[in-house]
């Protein structure tokens, strides 16, 4: 029996997944140290529609 080749993901997939995880970690670090930057962001709250 010959050894089976392991199904290894592409290196680009690994790099993209690592970047997404890194961006999430950086976001939480920024929120902890600079909360005022994110408190001014638009959260998409509901606003009344003016009557025409």
C-alpha positions in Angstrom: 0.0 0.0 0.0 1.4 3.3 -1.1 0.9 6.3 1.3 -2.0 8.5 0.3 -1.4 12.1 -0.5 -2.9 14.4 2.1 -5.5 16.9 1.0 -3.7 20.1 1.8 -5.4 23.5 1.2 -3.8 26.0 -1.2 -1.3 28.4 0.4 -3.4 31.4 -0.8 -6.4 30.0 1.1 -4.3 29.8 4.3 -3.0 33.3 3.8 -6.5 34.8 3.3 -7.9 33.0 6.3 -5.0 34.2 8.5 -5.5 37.8 7.2 -9.2 37.6 8.2 -8.4 36.4 11.7 -5.7 39.0 12.0 -8.0 41.8 11.0 -10.6 40.7 13.5 -8.0 40.7 16.3 -6.7 44.1 15.3 -10.3 45.4 15.2 -10.9 44.3 18.8 -7.5 45.8 19.9 -8.4 49.1 18.3 -11.9 49.1 20.0 -10.3 48.5 23.4 -7.7 51.3 23.1 -9.5 53.8 20.9 -13.3 53.5 21.7 -14.0 57.2 20.6 -13.0 56.4 17.0 -15.7 53.8 16.7 -18.4 55.6 18.8 -18.7 58.3 16.1 -19.4 55.7 13.3 -22.9 55.6 11.7 -24.6 52.5 13.0 -27.5 52.7 10.6 -30.2 53.6 13.2 -33.7 53.9 12.0 -34.7 57.5 11.1 -38.2 58.8 10.4 -39.0 59.4 6.7 -40.1 63.0 6.0 -43.6 63.5 4.6 -43.6 65.1 1.1 
